[in-house]
């Protein structure tokens, strides 16, 4: 039979190249993931209230704290009832 000229080449170059390609594929995969909402931290009710009160106080410094809290509670409540919000019993569409 004829000698195989690629016998030593396959072991020395093909396997390291294959290992490199697989490493690049698996390491680069998370960079392509859809992480649209992962960069947005979830705020607590207290944080939302503090930000809302500060925003409304900057707009109207003469308003009382109870009026500001009342307006902010209604505003935050409207966030919770927004159609784009997903309730715990619902699962987001794929």
N, C-alpha and C positions, 0 to 999 in steps of 0.2 A: 504494500500500500504506500500511498504518498504521505510524507510527514506533514503534520498540521503546523503551519507557520504561525498561527494565532494563539497557540496553546498557552504560552507564557504571557502574551500581551493581554489576554482577557482577564487573567487574575491580577495583573499589575495595574491595569488602567480601567477596566470596565467596572469592577466592584467598587473601587474608591469613587469613581464618577457617579455610580448609582447611589452610593451612600450620601454623597454631597447633594445630589439632586433631591433625594428624599428629605434630607435635613433642611434644605432651603424651602421645600414645599411645606413642611410641617411648621417651621419657624415663621414663615411668611403668612401662613393661613390666618392667624388671629388678626393681622393687620387688615384683612379683607372683610372681617366680620361686620355685620350691621349693628353698630352700637350707638344708635341714634339717641336713645334716652339714658344711656349709661353715664354720660357725662353730666347729667342733671341730678344734683343731690336732692333727696327727698326731705322736705322741710316739715318740721313738727307744727302742730297747731299754734303753739306758743311763738315760734319763729315767724309764722305767717302773720299772727296778730301784731307782733312787734314791728315788722316791716310795714304793715298796713297803717298802723297808728302813726308811725313816723312819717309816712308818705302824706297822710291826710293832715297831720299837724303842720307839715311844711306848706301845704296848700292853704290851710286856714288855722292860724295860730291862736285865734280867739275861741275856738270850739272847746267845749269841755271834754274831759277824758271819757266820761260816760257816753257822750254823744259819739265820740270817735270809736269807742269800743263797739257800740251798737251798730254803727255803719260798717265796721270791719267784720263783725260777726255775720252780717247779712252778705257782705261781699264774699267771705270765705265759704259760706253756705252755698252761694251760687256756683263756686268752683266745684263743690262736691256734687251738685246736681247737673253739671254740664254733661251733654251727651257723649263727649269724647272721653270722659272719665270711665275707667273700668272698675266695676264693683268687684269685691272679692269672690262673688258667686259666678261671675262671668269670666270667660277666658278670652284673651285677645285673639283676633283672627290671625291666621298664619300669614 
